[in-house]
Amino acid sequence: MRPGRKRREAEAAPKRTTNAPRTGGRKPESRLETRANADAVAGRNSVVEALRAKIPAKELLIAERAEIDERMTEALRLAKNQDLGIKEVARGVLDGVTGTTMHQGIALIIKPFAYKDFGQLIAQAQKPGLLIGLDGVTDPHNLGAIVRSAAAFGADGVVIPERRNAAMTGSAWKSSAGAAARLPISQVTNMVRSIEDAKKAGYFVVGLDAEGQESLPKFSLAKEPIYIIVGSEGKGLSRLVREKCDLILSIPMQSDMESLNASVATAIVLYWVSENRAKQE
C-alpha cells in the first residue's frame, strides 16, 4: 500500500454514528489554520503533561475516530476542567496544525505568550536588579530551564530577542515547570539596544563566555544591578553583543571540557550571584 493511502481512505470513510467513542464536550470542526503552529503541543504524553502543568492554552484538538485510551481520556478531562474548547478535526488538519504526522491524534494549541515591556521590566525590578538576557539560545528546552533557574535564584526577569532565539512556546513553558507564569519575560527587537537601555538604568552588563576576561570566582560586583547575557552553547555571544558588555565572565572548568550547556552555565552564575548577595546583606 502506498504511504498515506490508508489515512486518506480513513478520512474519506463515512462517519460512524453508533459506535464512535464518546468524548463528551467535543465540538464539530471549525475553520482552522492548516499550517504548522509553533505553539502546538502534539502527542498524548506531551499534551497530558502540558495540561497538568496548566500551560495557558486555547483549545484541544482531537483527530476523528482517534483511539480513546487512558491518556486521551485524561487529556479530555483536564481540558474540560480548564474550560478549554475541544474540537474534533480530520487527521489532515491535525497534520498541518502540528507540522507532523506523529501527533497520535491529539494536539494542544497554546496561547501566545504575554511578554513584558523591557522598560517595565527594569522599572519593576528589585534593588539591586538582576536580569538575564539570551543571545542566540535556540533550544526552547534551554530557554525554559533558564527561566526556571532565574525564578529559583531571585532574578527579576529574562530577556530574549525576537530573532535567532527560542520563544516561549509550549516546549519552553513545559521546561520552565511553571516558572514562566511567575517570572516576567521580555521579548525585544534588538539585544544591543536592551543593553544600552540597561546601562542607562545603572546596570553593569556581564557577558558569559568560555573565553571570558575574568573568572567567575573573581567577580566582585554581585551586589550591583547586573544584566547577565548568555550566548549559545556553540557560537557563544554575537560580536555586537560581546562588544557592548562591560565584562566577559567565564566559569572555571577542567581543561578537557569545552563548554557547558547554556542553561547549566546560567544556573551556576545565578547561584553564585545569589550566594554572594546573601553574604553581603
N, C-alpha and C positions, 0 to 999 in steps of 0.2 A: 504493500500500500504506500502511496506517495505521502511524504511528510505533510501534515496539515489536513489531509483529506478526511481523516476521522473526525477532527474537530469541526470542519466545515459541515460535514453531514449531520453532526450532533446539533449544530446551531440551526440547520435548516429543518430539523425534525419538528413536528407539531408539539406544542407544549402539553405536558401531562396535566390532567385536571383532577385525577382521583388519587394517584399515589405520589404526587410531588411532595417532598418534605416540607413540613410546615415550619416556618421560621418566626411567625408572629411579629408583625411590625414591618416586614419588607414592603417597600413601595415599588410600583412599576418603574421601569427605566425611564428616565427623563433625558433631556438633551445634555450630553456630557462632552467635554473636550476629549478627543481620542489621541492626543499627542502625549508623549511621556511627561509625567508630572514629577518634578523634583521633590515635591512634598507628599509623596505617597509611600506608605509602608506596606510592603507586599509579603505574603507568606503567612501561614496560620500561626506559627510560634511568634513571629515578629509582631504581628497585629495584636495578639493577646498580650504580649509584653508591653507594647505601646499603650494599650488601653488600661492595663494595670497601673502603668506609670502616670496615667491621666494626661498624656500629651494632648495639648489643645488640638482638636480635630473638627472637621466639617461633617464628614459622613463616612459610613461604612458601605463598601461595595461588595456584593456577593455575585458570583457567576451563576447563571441559570443552570439548574439541575446539578449544582455542586453537592458533593457528598457531605452530609452533616455528621461530623464526628464530635468528640468532646471539645476539641479546641474551637471548632466552628460554633458550637453551642455556647461556649463561654464568651467568645467574641461578641455574639449576638446579645447575650445577657448584659455584658459590660456596656455595650453601645446603647442599649435601651436605658440602663441605669444613668448614663451620662446624657440622655436626651439627644442622642445623635440620630440623624436621618439614616435609614437603612434602605439601600436600593439594590434591586436585582437587575443585573445587566448581562448582555451577551458576552461570551468569553473574548470575542474580538475587541470589544470596547475595553475590557479589563486589560488585555494585552497592550493596547495603545496608551491607556492611562498610566500603567506602571512601567512601560518600556521593556517588558519581559513576558515570556510565556510561562515562567516558573513562579507564578504568583499563588498557585494552589487554590485558585478560585476565590481569593479574598484580598481586599486592599483597604487600607485606611487612609483617607485624604486628610492631610494635616493643614491646619490654618496657617496663613502667612505669619511669620514671627513679628511681634511688635517691638521693633528696635527703639532704643532710646537716643535722643539727640545728644551728640557729643558734648555740646555746651552744657546741657543739663547734667550730663554725667559728671563733669568737672564741678559744677556748681553744687551738686548734692553729695559730693564725696566727703567722707570724714576727714579730719585733720590728724596726722598728715595723710594725704591721699595716696592710694596705691592702685594703679591701673595696669592692665595687661593688654598689650597690642600684639596682634598676629600679622606676620608678613609672609604670605605665601604658604600658609598651612592649609593644604587642600583636602586632607582626610577629615571627614565630618566626625569620625570617632575620636580623633585627636582633639578637635575643637570641643566636643562635649566633655572630654576628660579634663581639658584645661579649664573650662567653665566650672566643673566640679571642684577642682583644686583651688581655683580662685575664690569660690564661695567658702570653702573649708578654712582657708587661711586669711580671711578677712579683707580680700581685695574689694575695691569699690565698683569695679566693672571691667568688662572685656571689650576691646575694640577690634573690629575686623574690617578689612577693605571689601568693597563691592566686587572687585575683580581679582582673579587668580587667588582665591581663598575660599575655603569651605564656608557655607552659610548655615544658619540654624534650621536645618531640615529635620525630618523625623529621626534620622540616624543620630544626628548631633544631640537632639533632645533626649533620646534614649540613653546615650552615653553619659549625659550630664547627670543622670539619676535624679532628676527633679530640680537640680540646682539652677537650671535656666529659668525657672519660674520665680526664683528669689533674687537672682543677681542681674543688674542692668547690663544689657549688651547693646553696643552702638555699632552701626554699620556706616562707614564713611566712604566717600568717593576717593579720597586721597590720604594715604597714611602720612605722607610728609607734612601735609597741612595740619593733620591732627597733632603731630609732634611739635610743630611751630606754635599751635594754639596752647598746647600743654605747657610749653616753656614760658609763654606769656603769663600763664596762670601760676608760675612758680615751680613747676615740676622739673626734676632732674631726670633726663631721659637716658635710660640704660639699654643698650642692645645686648642680646645674649647670643654668643657665637663661640664655637670651639676654638677659634683663633683670637680670643679676646686679648685686650691690652692688660687686663688686670684679673687676677684670680678671685673668685667669689669670697673666700675667707678674708681677703684683704679689703673688701669693700666696706667703707666706713660711713656711708650716708644712708643707712637703713632708716633712720628716723626722719629723713626729709621726705617731702612729697616725691614719689617715684613713678615714672611711667616706664615699664619694662616691655621691650619689644622682642618678640620671639620669632626667629626665622624658620624656614622649612628645614627638615632634617637633612635633605640632600643638598640644597643650594645655599642654605643659611640666609642671612639678611641680604636684601637687594642693595645695590650700590647707593642709591639716593637715600634710602632709609639709614644705612650704615653711616653715611657722611653726616647726617643730621643728629645722630646720637651724641650725647655728651661723653659717654664712656662705653666701651665694649667689654663685657664681662665674660669670663669662661668658667666652666666648672672643672676642677681638677679631677682627672681620671687616670687609670692605668694606661701606660703608653700603647698597649696593643688594642685599645678601644678607640675607634674613630670618632663616634658621636653618640649622643643619646637621642632617644625619641623625643619629639618636641614637647609632648605632654609630661613626660618624666622629668625633663630638664626644667620645665616651668614649675612643677611641683617642688623640686629641690630648692630652687631660688625662692619661691614663696615661703617655704618652711623656714629657710634661713633668715629672710627678712622678718617674718613673724616672730621668731625666737629672739632676734636682736632687738626688735622694738619692745618686746616684753621685758627684756633685761634693762632697757634704758628708761623704763617708766618709773 
